Amino acid sequence: MLPHDDKPWAKTLARTVICVTIVALVCLSLFLESRNMFHIPEMVGVFLLFLTIVPPNLAVLYPWILPTHHESNNNRPTKSTVR
């Protein structure tokens, strides 16, 4: 799991980060569009920023998104334990 995702403030912070990120990226896109500088490279950059920030925070809100870590319960002795 992600660090500190079990803290009581983690879900609130994740929601805040997602909302602020979406608002900031929309504002950035509108600003670049108003200056006529919003081209394909800028669109890719905005999309990559979105992908970098939002999915880890969604995983804090919805823990079932991430695969669970399964430890093997193999009780067979290994070569190092057999003498």
N, CA, C and O atoms as a Tinker XYZ file with bonds, in Angstrom:
   332  protein
     1  N      0.836000   -1.186000    0.000000    73     2
     2  CA     0.000000    0.000000    0.000000    64     1     3
     3  C      0.881000    1.251000    0.000000    63     2     4     5
     4  O      2.108000    1.178000    0.065000    81     3
     5  N      0.226000    2.366000   -0.074000    73     3     6
     6  CA     0.934000    3.628000   -0.111000    64     5     7
     7  C      1.266000    4.091000    1.301000    63     6     8     9
     8  O      0.566000    3.730000    2.247000    81     7
     9  N      2.323000    4.885000    1.460000    73     7    10
    10  CA     2.675000    5.343000    2.806000    64     9    11
    11  C      1.595000    6.272000    3.380000    63    10    12    13
    12  O      1.060000    7.128000    2.676000    81    11
    13  N      1.296000    6.093000    4.629000    73    11    14
    14  CA     0.354000    6.919000    5.399000    64    13    15
    15  C     -1.083000    6.834000    4.899000    63    14    16    17
    16  O     -1.889000    7.700000    5.239000    81    15
    17  N     -1.435000    5.824000    4.103000    73    15    18
    18  CA    -2.815000    5.744000    3.630000    64    17    19
    19  C     -3.768000    5.242000    4.703000    63    18    20    21
    20  O     -4.982000    5.251000    4.502000    81    19
    21  N     -3.241000    4.806000    5.833000    73    19    22
    22  CA    -4.099000    4.352000    6.927000    64    21    23
    23  C     -4.361000    5.448000    7.954000    63    22    24    25
    24  O     -5.090000    5.214000    8.918000    81    23
    25  N     -3.798000    6.614000    7.779000    73    23    26
    26  CA    -4.004000    7.730000    8.710000    64    25    27
    27  C     -5.414000    8.298000    8.530000    63    26    28    29
    28  O     -5.991000    8.187000    7.448000    81    27
    29  N     -5.969000    8.902000    9.577000    73    27    30
    30  CA    -7.340000    9.424000    9.463000    64    29    31
    31  C     -7.462000   10.610000    8.496000    63    30    32    33
    32  O     -8.542000   10.849000    7.955000    81    31
    33  N     -6.397000   11.337000    8.276000    73    31    34
    34  CA    -6.448000   12.497000    7.395000    64    33    35
    35  C     -6.109000   12.158000    5.949000    63    34    36    37
    36  O     -6.152000   13.047000    5.099000    81    35
    37  N     -5.779000   10.925000    5.639000    73    35    38
    38  CA    -5.315000   10.561000    4.296000    64    37    39
    39  C     -6.405000   10.717000    3.238000    63    38    40    41
    40  O     -6.133000   11.214000    2.145000    81    39
    41  N     -7.618000   10.304000    3.540000    73    39    42
    42  CA    -8.699000   10.388000    2.557000    64    41    43
    43  C     -9.085000   11.844000    2.282000    63    42    44    45
    44  O     -9.360000   12.212000    1.140000    81    43
    45  N     -9.103000   12.652000    3.315000    73    43    46
    46  CA    -9.415000   14.072000    3.127000    64    45    47
    47  C     -8.343000   14.747000    2.289000    63    46    48    49
    48  O     -8.650000   15.524000    1.384000    81    47
    49  N     -7.103000   14.454000    2.586000    73    47    50
    50  CA    -6.008000   15.033000    1.819000    64    49    51
    51  C     -6.032000   14.555000    0.371000    63    50    52    53
    52  O     -5.775000   15.338000   -0.544000    81    51
    53  N     -6.335000   13.287000    0.157000    73    51    54
    54  CA    -6.390000   12.758000   -1.204000    64    53    55
    55  C     -7.497000   13.435000   -2.010000    63    54    56    57
    56  O     -7.296000   13.782000   -3.174000    81    55
    57  N     -8.670000   13.623000   -1.391000    73    55    58
    58  CA    -9.762000   14.319000   -2.077000    64    57    59
    59  C     -9.364000   15.755000   -2.421000    63    58    60    61
    60  O     -9.636000   16.240000   -3.519000    81    59
    61  N     -8.716000   16.424000   -1.467000    73    59    62
    62  CA    -8.285000   17.802000   -1.687000    64    61    63
    63  C     -7.270000   17.884000   -2.818000    63    62    64    65
    64  O     -7.360000   18.764000   -3.674000    81    63
    65  N     -6.312000   16.976000   -2.823000    73    63    66
    66  CA    -5.278000   16.984000   -3.865000    64    65    67
    67  C     -5.899000   16.729000   -5.237000    63    66    68    69
    68  O     -5.522000   17.377000   -6.213000    81    67
    69  N     -6.834000   15.806000   -5.322000    73    67    70
    70  CA    -7.474000   15.521000   -6.605000    64    69    71
    71  C     -8.250000   16.741000   -7.103000    63    70    72    73
    72  O     -8.146000   17.105000   -8.275000    81    71
    73  N     -9.018000   17.368000   -6.231000    73    71    74
    74  CA    -9.803000   18.540000   -6.633000    64    73    75
    75  C     -8.914000   19.703000   -7.046000    63    74    76    77
    76  O     -9.149000   20.329000   -8.079000    81    75
    77  N     -7.902000   19.993000   -6.253000    73    75    78
    78  CA    -7.003000   21.104000   -6.567000    64    77    79
    79  C     -6.237000   20.826000   -7.862000    63    78    80    81
    80  O     -6.018000   21.738000   -8.659000    81    79
    81  N     -5.833000   19.587000   -8.072000    73    79    82
    82  CA    -5.113000   19.237000   -9.297000    64    81    83
    83  C     -5.989000   19.436000  -10.525000    63    82    84    85
    84  O     -5.542000   20.005000  -11.520000    81    83
    85  N     -7.215000   18.980000  -10.464000    73    83    86
    86  CA    -8.107000   19.129000  -11.619000    64    85    87
    87  C     -8.388000   20.600000  -11.903000    63    86    88    89
    88  O     -8.369000   21.025000  -13.059000    81    87
    89  N     -8.648000   21.375000  -10.861000    73    87    90
    90  CA    -8.900000   22.809000  -11.049000    64    89    91
    91  C     -7.653000   23.500000  -11.613000    63    90    92    93
    92  O     -7.760000   24.322000  -12.523000    81    91
    93  N     -6.486000   23.174000  -11.082000    73    91    94
    94  CA    -5.250000   23.803000  -11.551000    64    93    95
    95  C     -4.945000   23.428000  -13.002000    63    94    96    97
    96  O     -4.498000   24.274000  -13.776000    81    95
    97  N     -5.179000   22.185000  -13.374000    73    95    98
    98  CA    -4.913000   21.783000  -14.757000    64    97    99
    99  C     -5.906000   22.418000  -15.723000    63    98   100   101
   100  O     -5.537000   22.768000  -16.844000    81    99
   101  N     -7.146000   22.569000  -15.311000    73    99   102
   102  CA    -8.124000   23.260000  -16.156000    64   101   103
   103  C     -7.738000   24.731000  -16.307000    63   102   104   105
   104  O     -7.811000   25.283000  -17.405000    81   103
   105  N     -7.330000   25.361000  -15.217000    73   103   106
   106  CA    -6.901000   26.765000  -15.286000    64   105   107
   107  C     -5.660000   26.926000  -16.166000    63   106   108   109
   108  O     -5.569000   27.868000  -16.953000    81   107
   109  N     -4.712000   26.007000  -16.029000    73   107   110
   110  CA    -3.519000   26.048000  -16.873000    64   109   111
   111  C     -3.884000   25.884000  -18.336000    63   110   112   113
   112  O     -3.360000   26.593000  -19.196000    81   111
   113  N     -4.774000   24.959000  -18.619000    73   111   114
   114  CA    -5.195000   24.740000  -20.009000    64   113   115
   115  C     -5.907000   25.968000  -20.573000    63   114   116   117
   116  O     -5.652000   26.365000  -21.709000    81   115
   117  N     -6.798000   26.569000  -19.783000    73   115   118
   118  CA    -7.490000   27.773000  -20.247000    64   117   119
   119  C     -6.536000   28.940000  -20.444000    63   118   120   121
   120  O     -6.682000   29.717000  -21.388000    81   119
   121  N     -5.556000   29.061000  -19.549000    73   119   122
   122  CA    -4.573000   30.133000  -19.700000    64   121   123
   123  C     -3.748000   29.947000  -20.966000    63   122   124   125
   124  O     -3.541000   30.895000  -21.723000    81   123
   125  N     -3.280000   28.727000  -21.194000    73   123   126
   126  CA    -2.499000   28.474000  -22.399000    64   125   127
   127  C     -3.344000   28.657000  -23.660000    63   126   128   129
   128  O     -2.847000   29.143000  -24.676000    81   127
   129  N     -4.602000   28.276000  -23.597000    73   127   130
   130  CA    -5.491000   28.454000  -24.749000    64   129   131
   131  C     -5.738000   29.930000  -25.020000    63   130   132   133
   132  O     -5.828000   30.333000  -26.179000    81   131
   133  N     -5.850000   30.744000  -23.975000    73   131   134
   134  CA    -6.085000   32.175000  -24.165000    64   133   135
   135  C     -4.872000   32.859000  -24.785000    63   134   136   137
   136  O     -5.021000   33.863000  -25.480000    81   135
   137  N     -3.681000   32.334000  -24.546000    73   135   138
   138  CA    -2.459000   32.876000  -25.143000    64   137   139
   139  C     -2.134000   32.217000  -26.481000    63   138   140   141
   140  O     -1.114000   32.519000  -27.101000    81   139
   141  N     -3.018000   31.310000  -26.922000    73   139   142
   142  CA    -2.837000   30.565000  -28.166000    64   141   143
   143  C     -1.538000   29.756000  -28.146000    63   142   144   145
   144  O     -0.843000   29.671000  -29.158000    81   143
   145  N     -1.213000   29.162000  -26.992000    73   143   146
   146  CA     0.001000   28.356000  -26.844000    64   145   147
   147  C     -0.323000   26.930000  -26.411000    63   146   148   149
   148  O      0.561000   26.212000  -25.944000    81   147
   149  N     -1.578000   26.513000  -26.560000    73   147   150
   150  CA    -1.989000   25.186000  -26.104000    64   149   151
   151  C     -1.996000   24.238000  -27.297000    63   150   152   153
   152  O     -3.007000   24.077000  -27.980000    81   151
   153  N     -0.852000   23.620000  -27.528000    73   151   154
   154  CA    -0.678000   22.718000  -28.659000    64   153   155
   155  C     -0.515000   21.291000  -28.144000    63   154   156   157
   156  O     -0.646000   21.037000  -26.947000    81   155
   157  N     -0.231000   20.373000  -29.045000    73   155   158
   158  CA    -0.126000   18.948000  -28.689000    64   157   159
   159  C      0.892000   18.706000  -27.568000    63   158   160   161
   160  O      0.554000   17.973000  -26.639000    81   159
   161  N      2.107000   19.260000  -27.580000    73   159   162
   162  CA     3.042000   18.990000  -26.473000    64   161   163
   163  C      2.514000   19.456000  -25.115000    63   162   164   165
   164  O      2.736000   18.796000  -24.099000    81   163
   165  N      1.824000   20.581000  -25.101000    73   163   166
   166  CA     1.266000   21.069000  -23.846000    64   165   167
   167  C      0.117000   20.184000  -23.381000    63   166   168   169
   168  O     -0.042000   19.945000  -22.184000    81   167
   169  N     -0.688000   19.694000  -24.330000    73   167   170
   170  CA    -1.772000   18.776000  -23.973000    64   169   171
   171  C     -1.220000   17.494000  -23.364000    63   170   172   173
   172  O     -1.756000   16.983000  -22.380000    81   171
   173  N     -0.146000   16.979000  -23.955000    73   171   174
   174  CA     0.487000   15.766000  -23.421000    64   173   175
   175  C      1.046000   16.038000  -22.030000    63   174   176   177
   176  O      0.926000   15.198000  -21.138000    81   175
   177  N      1.657000   17.205000  -21.839000    73   175   178
   178  CA     2.192000   17.559000  -20.524000    64   177   179
   179  C      1.115000   17.651000  -19.462000    63   178   180   181
   180  O      1.307000   17.181000  -18.341000    81   179
   181  N     -0.020000   18.252000  -19.800000    73   179   182
   182  CA    -1.139000   18.356000  -18.856000    64   181   183
   183  C     -1.671000   16.964000  -18.531000    63   182   184   185
   184  O     -1.962000   16.660000  -17.373000    81   183
   185  N     -1.797000   16.117000  -19.554000    73   183   186
   186  CA    -2.284000   14.758000  -19.338000    64   185   187
   187  C     -1.321000   13.961000  -18.459000    63   186   188   189
   188  O     -1.757000   13.215000  -17.583000    81   187
   189  N     -0.020000   14.111000  -18.686000    73   187   190
   190  CA     0.957000   13.388000  -17.872000    64   189   191
   191  C      0.970000   13.881000  -16.426000    63   190   192   193
   192  O      1.137000   13.087000  -15.501000    81   191
   193  N      0.795000   15.181000  -16.231000    73   191   194
   194  CA     0.662000   15.695000  -14.865000    64   193   195
   195  C     -0.556000   15.095000  -14.174000    63   194   196   197
   196  O     -0.493000   14.724000  -13.002000    81   195
   197  N     -1.662000   15.001000  -14.905000    73   195   198
   198  CA    -2.871000   14.390000  -14.355000    64   197   199
   199  C     -2.609000   12.940000  -13.965000    63   198   200   201
   200  O     -2.990000   12.509000  -12.877000    81   199
   201  N     -1.955000   12.184000  -14.855000    73   199   202
   202  CA    -1.681000   10.774000  -14.575000    64   201   203
   203  C     -0.679000   10.582000  -13.440000    63   202   204   205
   204  O     -0.696000    9.551000  -12.766000    81   203
   205  N      0.171000   11.542000  -13.229000    73   203   206
   206  CA     1.157000   11.432000  -12.160000    64   205   207
   207  C      0.544000   11.685000  -10.786000    63   206   208   209
   208  O      0.949000   11.071000   -9.799000    81   207
   209  N     -0.421000   12.580000  -10.725000    73   207   210
   210  CA    -0.939000   13.015000   -9.429000    64   209   211
   211  C     -2.216000   12.288000   -9.020000    63   210   212   213
   212  O     -2.347000   11.893000   -7.861000    81   211
   213  N     -3.138000   12.105000   -9.922000    73   211   214
   214  CA    -4.477000   11.629000   -9.545000    64   213   215
   215  C     -4.551000   10.138000   -9.208000    63   214   216   217
   216  O     -5.129000    9.807000   -8.173000    81   215
   217  N     -4.002000    9.209000  -10.018000    73   215   218
   218  CA    -4.182000    7.787000   -9.681000    64   217   219
   219  C     -3.658000    7.344000   -8.311000    63   218   220   221
   220  O     -4.333000    6.555000   -7.650000    81   219
   221  N     -2.486000    7.811000   -7.849000    73   219   222
   222  CA    -2.091000    7.400000   -6.492000    64   221   223
   223  C     -3.055000    7.889000   -5.415000    63   222   224   225
   224  O     -3.264000    7.210000   -4.410000    81   223
   225  N     -3.636000    9.056000   -5.621000    73   223   226
   226  CA    -4.604000    9.562000   -4.642000    64   225   227
   227  C     -5.933000    8.826000   -4.734000    63   226   228   229
   228  O     -6.623000    8.665000   -3.727000    81   227
   229  N     -6.298000    8.380000   -5.926000    73   227   230
   230  CA    -7.486000    7.542000   -6.050000    64   229   231
   231  C     -7.289000    6.210000   -5.343000    63   230   232   233
   232  O     -8.236000    5.648000   -4.791000    81   231
   233  N     -6.058000    5.704000   -5.358000    73   231   234
   234  CA    -5.768000    4.445000   -4.668000    64   233   235
   235  C     -5.891000    4.601000   -3.155000    63   234   236   237
   236  O     -6.171000    3.626000   -2.457000    81   235
   237  N     -5.689000    5.800000   -2.644000    73   235   238
   238  CA    -5.898000    6.036000   -1.214000    64   237   239
   239  C     -7.397000    6.035000   -0.904000    63   238   240   241
   240  O     -7.826000    5.501000    0.119000    81   239
   241  N     -8.187000    6.637000   -1.795000    73   239   242
   242  CA    -9.629000    6.679000   -1.576000    64   241   243
   243  C    -10.280000    5.321000   -1.779000    63   242   244   245
   244  O    -11.196000    4.951000   -1.043000    81   243
   245  N     -9.815000    4.585000   -2.766000    73   243   246
   246  CA   -10.378000    3.281000   -3.108000    64   245   247
   247  C     -9.274000    2.231000   -3.074000    63   246   248   249
   248  O     -8.649000    1.980000   -4.104000    81   247
   249  N     -9.016000    1.618000   -1.939000    73   247   250
   250  CA    -7.890000    0.689000   -1.815000    64   249   251
   251  C     -8.026000   -0.561000   -2.675000    63   250   252   253
   252  O     -7.023000   -1.231000   -2.924000    81   251
   253  N     -9.210000   -0.897000   -3.131000    73   251   254
   254  CA    -9.379000   -2.082000   -3.960000    64   253   255
   255  C     -8.788000   -1.891000   -5.352000    63   254   256   257
   256  O     -8.689000   -2.857000   -6.108000    81   255
   257  N     -8.394000   -0.673000   -5.709000    73   255   258
   258  CA    -7.767000   -0.417000   -7.016000    64   257   259
   259  C     -6.410000   -1.113000   -7.099000    63   258   260   261
   260  O     -6.065000   -1.698000   -8.125000    81   259
   261  N     -5.651000   -1.046000   -6.017000    73   259   262
   262  CA    -4.326000   -1.665000   -6.010000    64   261   263
   263  C     -4.442000   -3.150000   -5.720000    63   262   264   265
   264  O     -5.296000   -3.567000   -4.937000    81   263
   265  N     -3.594000   -3.950000   -6.344000    73   263   266
   266  CA    -3.625000   -5.385000   -6.022000    64   265   267
   267  C     -3.110000   -5.608000   -4.607000    63   266   268   269
   268  O     -2.214000   -4.905000   -4.141000    81   267
   269  N     -3.686000   -6.590000   -3.935000    73   267   270
   270  CA    -3.240000   -6.890000   -2.578000    64   269   271
   271  C     -1.961000   -7.701000   -2.628000    63   270   272   273
   272  O     -1.736000   -8.488000   -3.547000    81   271
   273  N     -1.141000   -7.495000   -1.634000    73   271   274
   274  CA     0.139000   -8.204000   -1.559000    64   273   275
   275  C     -0.093000   -9.536000   -0.856000    63   274   276   277
   276  O     -0.447000   -9.568000    0.322000    81   275
   277  N      0.105000  -10.624000   -1.572000    73   275   278
   278  CA    -0.074000  -11.956000   -0.999000    64   277   279
   279  C      1.280000  -12.545000   -0.657000    63   278   280   281
   280  O      2.176000  -12.611000   -1.499000    81   279
   281  N      1.415000  -12.968000    0.575000    73   279   282
   282  CA     2.633000  -13.662000    0.971000    64   281   283
   283  C      2.396000  -15.150000    0.795000    63   282   284   285
   284  O      1.332000  -15.671000    1.130000    81   283
   285  N      3.386000  -15.812000    0.274000    73   283   286
   286  CA     3.203000  -17.245000    0.063000    64   285   287
   287  C      3.294000  -17.969000    1.401000    63   286   288   289
   288  O      4.162000  -17.677000    2.223000    81   287
   289  N      2.403000  -18.895000    1.598000    73   287   290
   290  CA     2.384000  -19.691000    2.824000    64   289   291
   291  C      2.978000  -21.062000    2.545000    63   290   292   293
   292  O      2.456000  -22.084000    2.989000    81   291
   293  N      4.035000  -21.065000    1.831000    73   291   294
   294  CA     4.685000  -22.311000    1.462000    64   293   295
   295  C      5.507000  -22.804000    2.652000    63   294   296   297
   296  O      6.480000  -22.159000    3.041000    81   295
   297  N      5.130000  -23.916000    3.218000    73   295   298
   298  CA     5.815000  -24.435000    4.393000    64   297   299
   299  C      6.882000  -25.464000    4.047000    63   298   300   301
   300  O      7.470000  -26.077000    4.938000    81   299
   301  N      7.128000  -25.651000    2.773000    73   299   302
   302  CA     8.167000  -26.604000    2.388000    64   301   303
   303  C      9.533000  -26.051000    2.767000    63   302   304   305
   304  O      9.788000  -24.859000    2.596000    81   303
   305  N     10.407000  -26.900000    3.275000    73   303   306
   306  CA    11.750000  -26.411000    3.618000    64   305   307
   307  C     12.548000  -26.108000    2.350000    63   306   308   309
   308  O     12.403000  -26.775000    1.325000    81   307
   309  N     13.374000  -25.107000    2.450000    73   307   310
   310  CA    14.245000  -24.764000    1.330000    64   309   311
   311  C     15.573000  -25.451000    1.503000    63   310   312   313
   312  O     15.821000  -26.101000    2.519000    81   311
   313  N     16.429000  -25.310000    0.513000    73   311   314
   314  CA    17.740000  -25.964000    0.581000    64   313   315
   315  C     18.567000  -25.432000    1.728000    63   314   316   317
   316  O     19.361000  -26.167000    2.315000    81   315
   317  N     18.390000  -24.160000    2.057000    73   315   318
   318  CA    19.196000  -23.598000    3.133000    64   317   319
   319  C     18.755000  -24.118000    4.513000    63   318   320   321
   320  O     19.557000  -24.125000    5.447000    81   319
   321  N     17.495000  -24.551000    4.652000    73   319   322
   322  CA    17.034000  -25.017000    5.956000    64   321   323
   323  C     17.181000  -26.528000    6.114000    63   322   324   325
   324  O     17.146000  -27.025000    7.239000    81   323
   325  N     17.346000  -27.271000    5.020000    73   323   326
   326  CA    17.511000  -28.719000    5.087000    64   325   327
   327  C     18.989000  -29.029000    5.235000    63   326   328   329
   328  O     19.821000  -28.491000    4.504000    81   327
   329  N     19.312000  -29.897000    6.184000    73   327   330
   330  CA    20.721000  -30.252000    6.384000    64   329   331
   331  C     20.897000  -31.726000    6.238000    63   330   332
   332  O     22.013000  -32.231000    6.370000    81   331
